[in-house]
Every structure is written in structure tokens, then in C-alpha cells.
Amino acid sequence: MEPLSRSVAQGELFDVVLFVQQSNGVASLKGLSGKHFAESLYIYSLDPFVLKSGQLESNAKVIFSKIPKVDYLQEEIEGSSYIIKWSDLTVTPTAEAEGFKFGNFEIPKTWPVFSLVILLILLMTLALPIKRWLAKRKNRELHKIFIKKCLAEMESASTYDEIVSIWLQRDKYQKAFPSITEEFKKFEIVLNRHQFKPNRNLKEISEIQEAYEKYKATLKGVLNGI
């Protein structure tokens, strides 16, 4: 009794055998998964190589993007000759229509279920880096808003009480402007020289204000690098 012929639709996932015919000694499956092979089929996944009858073989799951004319495909990749073979297989074409392209792999509009699953996997794979990029962008925007708010508060302070209020929130402002922490410390030395006295005269208050103004001067242009 002759074996029954398999039938798969163009774009449907099915099993074949991939083996190495000739090798420069470095034959590898790395990079083959997800590759459009011999401009005719897409390699969805590969099992590890096993040695059979002196040849390296791997079971592979593939999708035909073109109807094959023979029962094997061959491609030279980095000095090694790879062959994909099948037997007793009939590939049924899908309805001809303008298709979508992923890289050099054309997927028809009338997609079998397996093709939809593969597309979903591809979309999920792309969604994660996009989500991370959007999150980083949002964090950058929030950080920029935080810095602008801190800058506005610090620039508006001028009286002794306002300056002390800035000092009391110094952790927040040093977080916003870590690159000029040393300048803040210079102002803080002058402030601490007088703020813990029972009373301060006009000259001492003026000295504090002058030290703070010098610190504020270092804030100019701080948003340029954001």
C-alpha cells in the first residue's frame, strides 16, 4: 500500500527535514530560525541537530511562501550547504491576492490559522520593545516637568525665609540638579553660618542672599542637556 500524500495550504505550518550537505566545519542552526529560505519558505522553528547516516539533520517547522516545483530546497549560508527536503506532499495555493510583506516574506491576505498565529507572535515580539520605549519616553517627560518645577521654585526664592524653605527641601532640589551639588554646598556653608543664630542683622541676611544668588546663577542653562 502506497503512503498517503500530505496536503498543506500555502502559508500553513508543517514539518520537514533540514540537513547539511556540505560544511566548512562550522554548520550551525543559529540564525536559521525566522529566516526566509531559498526565497520559497519561511523557517518557523528548528530542533537541535542530530547525526544520522553521517549527516547532520534537524526537524523543522516551515511555511511555504511559494508553491514548490520539486521536493527539496537548497541554499548556501556562510560556507555551508543546507537542504530542506519533504516527501509525499501537495502544497495548495491560497487565493491569489496582493499580500503583506514581512522582510522578504510575503503573506497572502487570505491567511490560514497558523499564519495568523505567527503574525500574532511577531506583533507580541514587537510590542514589548515599543512598550518599553514609550515608558522611557513618559519617564523622561515626567522628569523634565519635575526639573522645570524645581527650577521655577528656586529661581523665585529671594527673601531669607524663602531661601531657608529651599534649604529645608534640599534633598528634592539636589535630586533635580545633581551636577551642581558642590555649588549648593558652598551656599549652604554661608547659610549655616547665620541661620542658627537667635537673630540675624541685615548684613548677615544680605550675605546669605548673595550666596544664594551665586548658586542660582549656576542653574542657568541647566535645561539644555535634558
C-alpha positions, 0 to 999 in steps of 0.5 A: 500500500502506497503512503498517503500524500500530505496536503498543506495550504500555502502559508500553513505550518508543517514539518520537514527535514533540514540537513547539511550537505556540505560544511566548512566545519562550522554548520550551525542552526543559529540564525536559521530560525525566522529566516526566509529560505531559498526565497520559497519558505519561511523557517518557523522553528528548528530542533537541535541537530542530530547525526544520522547516516553521517549527516547532520539533520534537524526537524523543522517547522516551515511555511511555504511562501511559494508553491514548490516545483520539486521536493527539496530546497537548497541554499548556501549560508556562510560556507555551508550547504543546507537542504530542506527536503519533504516527501509525499506532499501537495502544497495548495495555493491560497487565493491569489491576492496582493499580500503583506510583506514581512522582510522578504516574506510575503503573506497572502491576505487570505491567511490560514490559522497558523499564519495568523498565529505567527503574525500574532507572535511577531506583533507580541515580539514587537510590542514589548520593545515599543512598550518599553520605549514609550515608558522611557519616553513618559519617564523622561517627560515626567522628569523634565516637568519635575526639573522645570518645577524645581527650577521655577521654585528656586529661581523665585526664592529671594527673601531669607525665609524663602531661601531657608524653605529651599534649604529645608527641601534640599534633598528634592532640589539636589535630586533635580540638579545633581551636577551642581551639588558642590555649588549648593554646598558652598551656599549652604556653608554661608547659610549655616553660618547665620541661620542658627543664630537667635537673630540675624542683622541685615548684613548677615541676611544680605550675605546669605542672599548673595550666596544664594544668588551665586548658586542660582546663577549656576542653574542657568542653562541647566535645561539644555542637556535634558 
